Amino acid sequence: MSEITDFDSLRRAMAENGEEPEGPARNARAEQLLAEAEKLNIPLAVIEALGHQLKVYNYSSEKGKMFVPFARLLRMWDERPEDFDEYETHALHWVFKWMSSGMLDQPHVPLASIEKWLGEMEHRYRLAGHSERAVRGAEFSVAAHVGDVARAERAYGAWLAADRDAMADCHACELHGQGWWQAERGRDAEAIRLWGPVLEGEFTCAHEPHTVLASSLTPLLRLGRVDEARAHHLRGFRLVRAMESMRGAYADHVEFCVLTGNEARGLELLAERPAYFTDDGHPRSKLEFMTVVALLMDRLGALGLGERQVPGPAGRTWTAGELAAHAREEALALAARFDERNGTAHMSERARARMAQEPLVERLPLGVRTTARPTPVVPAPAAAGSPEDTRPDLPALIAEARRLSDTLQPNAVEAWAAVARAAEGVELDARDRAEIADHRAMDLGPEGIALFEEAAGLYAEAGDPGEALAARARGAYVRALTGEVSEALTTIAGLYDRALALYADDGTGVRQTAAVLMSRARILMRRVHEAEGAVPQGLSADAETAAREVLALVDGQSVGDVRLASRIAEAQAMLAELAALAGDVEGAAELFARASAAFVGAGLPWFAVEYEARLAGLAHHLGDTAEAERALRAALEHGGPHLEATGRAQLHLQLAEVLGGRGLCEEAAEHALEAAHWADEAGESRTLGAWARHQLGGFLLRQGRFAEAAEVLESALPDLSAETHGDGAVVQTQWWLGDCLSELGEHRAAAERRLQAAEIARHWPEQHDHATLAHLAAESLGHAGLHADADQAYARAGALWRSVGNVHGLVRSLRARAWLALREDDRENDDGENTASELMASAVEECRAALEAVDDEEARERLVAELGHTHRQFSDLLARSAAEDAEDESIQGALEEALSQVTRAVEVFATLGADALHSRTGAELAAGWLAADLSRPAEAAARARAVLRAYDGAGEDDETVRERRAEAEQMLQVVAEQETP
């Protein structure tokens, strides 16, 4: 903490405090600085300290403290206005607006006092010659707050009609208020239109687009523009997360989570800001926050989760039900205080309406990791009056279950389970009992092997020996799945012989025989898959023979029989797998395509999904991305609601990667988003979900959606690990995140991410990525103002570039270090300029040395261009140092050397011909201006004319051409004036 000894040190301290995070610590420091200012006995120092105090209070949760310092400032103005300089005079009138809104936010301030203050503001603005715009805006806020719609509409119109002047709120804040009113009046589309310039970055300020992004969430959901709402949530929450004064906007983001089925994320947001439950310095934002807390807790209650533990006010644990009651009571009590002050019921009505909202979207995937969605607790149905009233129609259930199983519908097993429940205590015939046991065995998997035997006995009792053999064959296959392949093969061999004999004697049908043959083929395929290393040819041949035997049996008999059609498709899929194992990728792809088409043709598209996914992988391997894309889209379409969450996530992720490879990043991002969502639903957030978020972040980055990408990548990082995903994925995610943070201006954080990635890459055999990351980290450190650290990082990058033989990287690191050495904070050392020149000279020498060794023409041209740019930068550096030097002779010498360097740049670029035309003319113009500075107008004019000649005959379509010509003409005009006596 710097010591306050004079006015300058006070100003430095206030500037430093202004950069600190919002909150009580910054406010307390402002109070200390006011005490220090009073000791200086300088009225303006006290005025500035009071203004600083006002500002930090306004941007904090202690807005109610603003009134005391403002009253003191106003009294000082009335007594001695000459003590205020121009800036503080402007600031005093500016914060009148903060006072009016601040009074509205404090229910203990009477409405009459607010109206009186509004009149005082209007009077003082008129005296100062200011427009009515800010006054009418303040009046609008008062009217809207108390619910006086007619007055609010009149004030709104007068606000927009008045001239904008120095007292008007910034464009961003004004547009926020205008859009808020349109949304409040149910005109959501108009609100979004008004907010457009803020959302697009045309107008910004300290709190915008933060609040506009938050305010736009619910209107966008009501308009059905859910993708935009998701983007605004990810982008906007990042902005408000660390700002204590943004409780109202924070509440909007929690509300968004409730309205989109993201209750778990809403709870996470509450847990991040425990102080928001209790901070009382700004009652209006507390009202908004507690209203939304009640909304979220009520939603959890509606899901049957009222007893779930949730984050709440410190000092005790809370269940959702308890917090719902507490938040509702607090919100309505605060609303009642405002209404009592205002003489209306408007605030209570708004709070109740907000708490009564229903979700607008069942579930909107966000891309960021969150805990699994709270599972609704479904209450058990109430018992009916008598058992006869609720007994299902058992024959109808059996008929439906049989229909579903005969047509291989996905829910056939569940249908037979319903039959079993309904049949408790009812005597069924052997056939019905056999099918119940058979399907129960299918549902249990390895635990149901004994039930297959029971089913077989019941089929035999029912007079169907073929189905009995089929049931035992299904049991043998399940045994093979448990690892007992040899035992399964022994069992199936006997069943196979008996089935063929029975079929030959017309003792059973083709369907039952095909079932036994298919189980045998499956077991043989299992033996192939379990073989270690290269598959013995004999095993594959046995499996292929078995699959073809199924095809031979069923061929020509599958028309109208779904089961038999499915046998054909599955046998073709087996042949496809065997072809793939044998290395026949094209043959495998063709067979998988046939199998998929057969399942779809049989009306069983959900069975095609696995094989379409396999086909996609083979097509990708063959470089046929179009076929890979088609197969993946088909798999998603054919799987429909029957796909399990994991399978759905995998298909979406594969399709995202294919589309991303084709440069279709927008659609790729949509599928990566779906993949992340379904991975979370499947409980695979840390594995498949992390990889999906990694990919999603990359696709968003490539679209320039940096804030969204940063949120997603930061969410992915904790779950990415070298063991599960590979250290390359971890490095790439850090790298992408560093790029996002750099674009967002968060340079220190970008440097940290890039350095973390570089530390991992440091251990890789190939060091190019390590060098690149070190170089990028140095750039970020420089932008963050950490110049010494940046220089070290550039030096490290330079050494790495040298080690991998990358001259371009080495030269650029030397140039960057030269510019760092010239910075003001480094020039306090007398050697700063010398160091900068030496580094730039080294860069020139590295280029020249590389040129002497290169023998590839393309590489030579690139090095020549690098040398030209280095001479050009050397010239700029020398000119910059000369402009800041106090010695005339030294200035002359530096400019002469700068001109010499840029002249060399012109000569170097000229050797590259048309490819470096713009670079050459840019250097030519720089040389001309230097010549003009050295009082050589003829040389400057010659340079300008050379540029004009270079573009002789060139059209005006190229913006660079137009700029170069304009600058050359300007130079001719300047030197003509120099030559005029």
HELIX and SHEET records of a PDB file:
HELIX    1   1 PHE A    7  GLY A   18  1                                  12    
HELIX    2   2 PRO A   24  LYS A   39  1                                  16    
HELIX    3   3 PRO A   43  ASN A   58  1                                  16    
HELIX    4   4 LYS A   63  MET A   66  5                                   4    
HELIX    5   5 PHE A   67  GLU A   79  1                                  13    
HELIX    6   6 PRO A   81  ASP A   83  5                                   3    
HELIX    7   7 GLU A   86  TRP A   94  1                                   9    
HELIX    8   8 PHE A   96  LEU A  104  1                                   9    
HELIX    9   9 LEU A  111  ALA A  128  1                                  18    
HELIX   10  10 ARG A  133  VAL A  146  1                                  14    
HELIX   11  11 VAL A  149  ALA A  161  1                                  13    
HELIX   12  12 HIS A  171  GLU A  184  1                                  14    
HELIX   13  13 ASP A  188  LEU A  199  1                                  12    
HELIX   14  14 HIS A  210  SER A  215  1                                   6    
HELIX   15  15 LEU A  217  ARG A  222  1                                   6    
HELIX   16  16 VAL A  226  VAL A  240  1                                  15    
HELIX   17  17 ARG A  247  LEU A  259  1                                  13    
HELIX   18  18 GLU A  263  GLU A  272  1                                  10    
HELIX   19  19 PRO A  274  PHE A  277  5                                   4    
HELIX   20  20 PRO A  283  ALA A  302  1                                  20    
HELIX   21  21 ALA A  320  ASN A  342  1                                  23    
HELIX   22  22 HIS A  346  MET A  355  1                                  10    
HELIX   23  23 PRO A  387  THR A  390  1                                   4    
HELIX   24  24 LEU A  394  ASP A  406  1                                  13    
HELIX   25  25 ALA A  412  ALA A  422  1                                  11    
HELIX   26  26 ALA A  430  LEU A  444  1                                  15    
HELIX   27  27 GLY A  445  GLY A  448  5                                   4    
HELIX   28  28 ILE A  449  GLU A  461  1                                  13    
HELIX   29  29 PRO A  465  LEU A  481  1                                  17    
HELIX   30  30 VAL A  485  ALA A  504  1                                  20    
HELIX   31  31 VAL A  510  GLU A  530  1                                  21    
HELIX   32  32 GLN A  537  VAL A  554  1                                  18    
HELIX   33  33 VAL A  562  LEU A  581  1                                  20    
HELIX   34  34 VAL A  585  GLY A  601  1                                  17    
HELIX   35  35 PRO A  605  HIS A  621  1                                  17    
HELIX   36  36 THR A  625  GLY A  639  1                                  15    
HELIX   37  37 GLY A  640  HIS A  642  5                                   3    
HELIX   38  38 ALA A  645  GLY A  661  1                                  17    
HELIX   39  39 CYS A  665  GLU A  681  1                                  17    
HELIX   40  40 SER A  685  GLY A  689  3                                   5    
HELIX   41  41 ALA A  690  ARG A  702  1                                  13    
HELIX   42  42 PHE A  706  ALA A  716  1                                  11    
HELIX   43  43 LEU A  717  ASP A  719  5                                   3    
HELIX   44  44 ALA A  722  HIS A  725  1                                   4    
HELIX   45  45 ASP A  727  GLU A  743  1                                  17    
HELIX   46  46 HIS A  747  ALA A  761  1                                  15    
HELIX   47  47 HIS A  768  HIS A  783  1                                  16    
HELIX   48  48 HIS A  787  SER A  803  1                                  17    
HELIX   49  49 VAL A  807  ALA A  821  1                                  15    
HELIX   50  50 GLU A  824  ARG A  827  1                                   4    
HELIX   51  51 GLY A  832  ALA A  853  1                                  22    
HELIX   52  52 GLU A  857  ALA A  883  1                                  27    
HELIX   53  53 ASP A  888  ALA A  910  1                                  23    
HELIX   54  54 GLY A  913  ALA A  916  5                                   4    
HELIX   55  55 LEU A  917  ASP A  933  1                                  17    
HELIX   56  56 PRO A  937  ALA A  950  1                                  14    
HELIX   57  57 GLU A  959  GLU A  979  1                                  21    
SHEET    1   A 2 GLN A 309  VAL A 310  0                                        
SHEET    2   A 2 TRP A 318  THR A 319 -1                                        
END                                                                             
